[in-house]
Every structure is written in structure tokens, then in C-alpha cells.
């Protein structure tokens, strides 16, 4: 708040005096020659209230005019002004440098006033966003598996054997959601994304059998080999399951 400091100092000196209501003179020395003591006291209180209020307001302007008896002549005029400050910022805003969010305003909070603290803050924000993205991806995979269970293969369900979980494993490995031959890791992952209803229950041991078949290769390298594959129909069915699951994932955006 911008206040005439000299006037305020004189006011303070006068206000620190102890008044006796029966002995208060009509006027005081200095500015008291112009303003009665009770008026000075009110101005003192007003200054203090403005000082406190300025923390929450953008600015104030008050004019005090004392007119002598008879209303013919203005003895003095006091102005107390507080110029508007900037509007209160929202706590966060995207950084113009593209480095992610950072506090608004020209000055960082103390807890973020160092490069190290700011880096930790950004890392924490990045971790939250990454977690949200992971949850979103897993939800899409759950939805894709649920849609796969609804697919038809002629007159019957496409996914109708427990061994068809091998096709799900193969596609998720190829897309990088699980590591090849890490069946414990796949087991943990598939349990998180398992829909409420499936055609055939998942079993880890059944999926582990893939390592003994032609389906252990990446999907784009699958081919029917009469020497290693049993019969053509089971092979074609597994290819159909893997193909459709891959298509559903692509359609949903995984």
C-alpha cells in the first residue's frame, strides 16, 4: 500500500499519546492543528485496517476531507491509495518452454525454488501421468480380450480352447507388454487385465507349453510345418485367434 510515510509517522506519534476523554483538546500540534484528535484516531484505525485488508484485495483508494466549521474552507486533504496488484494466479500452468507444468506467477514457492526441487516435482508429475497412461492401456487390453471372447468362427466361438491363451500371450509379447519366455511376468500381467468373463479359464502351465510349439516364434514368423505341427486345422484356428486379437488391439488403439 502506498501511503505518505511522513504523514503516517506523524499520525503514529500523535496516536501513541494517552488521551483523557475529559482533557482532550480540540486540536493537537502538527497535523493536530488541522484535524481534531478523535479524527486522527479514526484515521489511525483506518490505516491499520487497510494494511491488513491489502493482503487479500487488489487495491483500495480512500479520500478523507476535513471541512472546517461552517463548511466554507477545506483545511486539509489526505489520500490513501493501494494500487491494484496482479490477479491471484492459478496454482499450476503449462510451462511455455514445453517442460511440463510449473507453478504460475513470476516467483516459485520456496519448496520449488531450487533446480533440484523443481526436477523432483517434474519427475513426480511425470510418474503420475505415466501411471495414468499404464492404467488406461491395461483397461484397453482388458476390453480387447473381452471382445475376443465374443468373436465367432463359423458356427462356434473363435476362442474355445484353453490353449488359445497362447495366442494372447504371443501378441502381447510381440507388442512389448510382456517379455518373451517370462511366464511369471505374463501371469502377473494377465491377471491384472483379465475380464470378468472368459470362454476358457487361463492357466499359466498351459501357456508355458508354447515354448514347445511353432507358436514360440514371433507372430509374423508363424507358418505351418507338417513336420512339427500336428494337423492343419488347430494351427489355422490359433492363427485366426492371434490375428483377430491383434486386429482388435489395433482398432482400440493399443
C-alpha positions as CSV (number, residue, x, y, z in Angstrom):
1,X,0.0,0.0,0.0
2,X,1.4,3.4,-1.0
3,X,0.8,5.8,1.9
4,X,2.5,9.2,2.6
5,X,5.1,7.9,5.1
6,X,5.8,11.3,6.6
7,X,2.1,11.8,7.4
8,X,1.8,8.3,8.7
9,X,4.8,8.9,11.1
10,X,3.2,12.0,12.5
11,X,-0.1,10.2,12.9
12,X,1.7,7.4,14.8
13,X,3.4,9.8,17.1
14,X,0.1,11.5,17.9
15,X,-1.8,8.3,18.3
16,X,0.8,7.0,20.8
17,X,-0.2,9.8,23.2
18,X,-2.5,8.8,26.0
19,X,-5.8,10.7,25.9
20,X,-8.1,11.5,28.8
21,X,-11.6,12.0,27.4
22,X,-12.2,14.9,29.7
23,X,-8.9,16.6,28.9
24,X,-8.6,16.0,25.1
25,X,-8.0,19.4,23.5
26,X,-10.0,20.4,20.4
27,X,-6.8,20.3,18.3
28,X,-3.3,18.8,18.6
29,X,0.0,20.2,17.5
30,X,1.4,19.5,14.0
31,X,-1.4,17.9,11.9
32,X,-3.5,18.3,15.0
33,X,-3.7,22.0,14.2
34,X,-5.8,20.8,11.2
35,X,-7.5,17.7,12.5
36,X,-9.2,17.1,15.8
37,X,-7.7,14.3,18.0
38,X,-10.7,12.0,17.6
39,X,-10.5,12.3,13.8
40,X,-6.8,11.4,13.9
41,X,-7.6,8.4,15.9
42,X,-10.1,7.2,13.3
43,X,-7.6,7.8,10.6
44,X,-5.0,5.7,12.6
45,X,-7.5,2.8,12.8
46,X,-8.4,3.2,9.1
47,X,-4.7,2.9,8.1
48,X,-4.3,-0.3,10.2
49,X,-7.4,-1.8,8.6
50,X,-6.2,-1.0,5.1
51,X,-2.8,-2.5,5.9
52,X,-4.5,-5.8,6.9
53,X,-7.0,-5.8,4.1
54,X,-4.4,-5.2,1.4
55,X,-3.2,-8.8,1.7
56,X,-6.5,-10.1,0.2
57,X,-7.5,-7.2,-2.0
58,X,-6.1,-6.0,-5.3
59,X,-6.2,-2.4,-4.2
60,X,-8.0,0.4,-2.3
61,X,-8.4,4.1,-2.6
62,X,-9.8,6.3,0.1
63,X,-10.1,10.1,0.3
64,X,-10.6,11.9,3.6
65,X,-11.5,15.6,3.5
66,X,-11.9,17.7,6.7
67,X,-14.0,20.8,6.3
68,X,-13.8,23.5,9.0
69,X,-16.9,24.7,10.9
70,X,-19.3,26.5,8.6
71,X,-18.3,24.4,5.6
72,X,-16.6,27.3,4.0
73,X,-13.0,26.2,3.7
74,X,-11.2,22.8,3.3
75,X,-8.4,22.7,5.8
76,X,-6.6,19.6,4.6
77,X,-7.0,16.5,2.4
78,X,-5.5,13.1,3.0
79,X,-5.3,10.4,0.3
80,X,-4.5,6.7,0.9
81,X,-4.1,4.6,-2.1
82,X,-3.3,1.0,-2.8
83,X,-2.6,0.3,-6.5
84,X,-4.1,-2.9,-7.9
85,X,-1.7,-5.9,-7.9
86,X,-1.8,-8.7,-10.4
87,X,-4.8,-11.2,-10.1
88,X,-4.1,-14.2,-8.0
89,X,-2.6,-16.9,-10.2
90,X,-4.0,-20.4,-10.5
91,X,-1.5,-22.8,-8.8
92,X,-0.4,-24.5,-12.0
93,X,0.0,-23.7,-15.7
94,X,1.8,-25.4,-18.5
95,X,5.4,-24.2,-18.9
96,X,5.9,-22.0,-22.1
97,X,9.2,-23.9,-22.6
98,X,7.4,-27.2,-23.0
99,X,9.0,-28.7,-19.9
100,X,5.7,-29.7,-18.4
101,X,3.7,-27.9,-15.7
102,X,5.2,-25.4,-13.4
103,X,3.8,-23.0,-10.8
104,X,2.2,-19.8,-12.2
105,X,3.5,-16.4,-11.4
106,X,6.9,-14.8,-11.5
107,X,8.1,-16.4,-8.3
108,X,8.3,-20.1,-7.4
109,X,7.2,-21.3,-3.9
110,X,10.1,-21.9,-1.6
111,X,9.8,-25.6,-1.8
112,X,10.4,-25.4,-5.6
113,X,12.9,-22.6,-5.5
114,X,15.9,-24.8,-6.5
115,X,16.6,-26.7,-9.7
116,X,16.8,-29.9,-7.7
117,X,13.4,-29.4,-6.1
118,X,11.9,-28.5,-9.5
119,X,13.3,-31.6,-11.1
120,X,11.9,-33.8,-8.4
121,X,8.5,-32.1,-8.8
122,X,8.5,-32.6,-12.5
123,X,9.6,-36.3,-12.0
124,X,6.7,-36.8,-9.7
125,X,4.2,-35.3,-12.1
126,X,5.7,-37.4,-14.9
127,X,5.3,-40.5,-12.7
128,X,1.6,-39.7,-12.1
129,X,1.0,-39.2,-15.8
130,X,2.8,-42.4,-16.7
131,X,0.8,-44.4,-14.1
132,X,-2.5,-43.0,-15.6
133,X,-1.4,-44.0,-19.1
134,X,-0.5,-47.5,-17.9
135,X,-3.9,-47.9,-16.3
136,X,-5.5,-46.7,-19.5
137,X,-3.6,-49.2,-21.7
138,X,-4.4,-52.1,-19.4
139,X,-8.0,-51.2,-19.5
140,X,-7.9,-51.2,-23.3
141,X,-6.3,-54.7,-23.2
142,X,-8.9,-55.9,-20.9
143,X,-11.6,-54.7,-23.2
144,X,-9.8,-56.3,-26.2
145,X,-9.7,-59.7,-24.5
146,X,-13.4,-59.3,-23.7
147,X,-14.2,-58.6,-27.3
148,X,-12.1,-61.5,-28.5
149,X,-14.3,-63.8,-26.4
150,X,-17.3,-62.7,-28.4
151,X,-15.8,-63.5,-31.8
152,X,-17.3,-66.3,-33.9
153,X,-15.5,-68.9,-36.0
154,X,-18.1,-70.3,-38.3
155,X,-20.9,-71.6,-36.1
156,X,-18.9,-71.6,-32.9
157,X,-16.9,-69.3,-30.7
158,X,-13.5,-68.5,-32.0
159,X,-11.7,-68.7,-28.6
160,X,-12.8,-72.2,-27.5
161,X,-9.7,-73.9,-26.1
162,X,-7.5,-73.2,-23.1
163,X,-4.5,-73.4,-25.4
164,X,-5.8,-70.3,-27.2
165,X,-4.3,-68.2,-24.4
166,X,-1.0,-68.9,-26.1
167,X,-2.2,-66.6,-29.0
168,X,-3.0,-63.9,-26.5
169,X,0.5,-64.3,-24.9
170,X,2.2,-64.2,-28.3
171,X,0.6,-61.0,-29.4
172,X,1.2,-59.2,-26.1
173,X,4.8,-60.3,-26.1
174,X,5.2,-59.1,-29.7
175,X,3.7,-55.7,-28.7
176,X,6.1,-55.3,-25.8
177,X,3.7,-55.7,-22.9
178,X,5.5,-58.8,-21.6
179,X,8.9,-60.4,-22.1
180,X,9.3,-63.5,-24.2
181,X,9.6,-66.6,-22.1
182,X,8.8,-64.7,-18.8
183,X,5.8,-66.7,-18.0
184,X,5.7,-65.4,-14.4
185,X,5.6,-61.8,-15.6
186,X,2.9,-62.7,-18.1
187,X,0.9,-64.4,-15.4
188,X,1.0,-61.3,-13.2
189,X,0.1,-59.1,-16.2
190,X,-2.8,-61.2,-17.5
191,X,-4.3,-61.4,-14.0
192,X,-4.5,-57.6,-14.0
193,X,-6.2,-57.3,-17.4
194,X,-8.4,-60.4,-17.1
195,X,-12.0,-59.6,-17.9
196,X,-14.8,-60.8,-15.7
197,X,-16.0,-63.4,-18.1
198,X,-13.9,-65.6,-20.4
199,X,-14.7,-68.6,-22.6
200,X,-11.9,-70.8,-21.2
201,X,-10.1,-70.3,-18.0
202,X,-6.5,-69.1,-18.1
203,X,-3.7,-71.4,-16.7
204,X,-0.1,-70.5,-16.7
205,X,1.1,-74.0,-17.3
206,X,-1.0,-74.2,-20.5
207,X,0.7,-71.0,-21.8
208,X,4.1,-72.3,-21.0
209,X,3.6,-75.1,-23.4
210,X,4.0,-72.6,-26.2
211,X,7.8,-73.0,-25.9
212,X,7.5,-76.5,-27.4
213,X,5.5,-75.4,-30.4
214,X,5.9,-73.3,-33.6
215,X,4.0,-70.5,-31.8
216,X,7.1,-69.7,-29.8
217,X,8.2,-67.6,-32.7
218,X,7.0,-64.0,-33.3
219,X,3.6,-64.0,-34.9
220,X,4.8,-62.7,-38.2
221,X,7.1,-65.8,-38.5
222,X,4.4,-68.3,-37.9
223,X,4.0,-70.8,-40.7
224,X,2.5,-74.3,-41.0
225,X,5.1,-77.0,-41.0
226,X,3.8,-80.6,-41.4
227,X,6.9,-81.9,-39.7
228,X,6.4,-80.0,-36.4
229,X,2.7,-79.1,-36.4
230,X,0.1,-81.7,-35.6
231,X,-2.7,-81.0,-38.0
232,X,-3.6,-78.0,-40.1
233,X,-7.0,-77.2,-38.5
234,X,-5.6,-76.4,-35.0
235,X,-2.8,-74.4,-36.5
236,X,-5.3,-72.3,-38.6
237,X,-7.5,-71.8,-35.6
238,X,-4.6,-70.5,-33.5
239,X,-3.6,-68.2,-36.3
240,X,-7.2,-66.9,-36.5
241,X,-7.3,-66.2,-32.7
242,X,-3.9,-64.4,-32.8
243,X,-4.9,-62.4,-36.0
244,X,-8.2,-61.3,-34.6
245,X,-6.8,-60.3,-31.2
246,X,-4.1,-58.3,-32.9
247,X,-6.8,-56.5,-35.0
248,X,-8.9,-55.7,-32.0
249,X,-6.0,-54.2,-30.2
250,X,-5.2,-52.1,-33.2
251,X,-8.8,-51.0,-33.5
252,X,-9.0,-49.9,-29.8
253,X,-5.6,-48.2,-30.0
254,X,-3.2,-50.5,-28.2
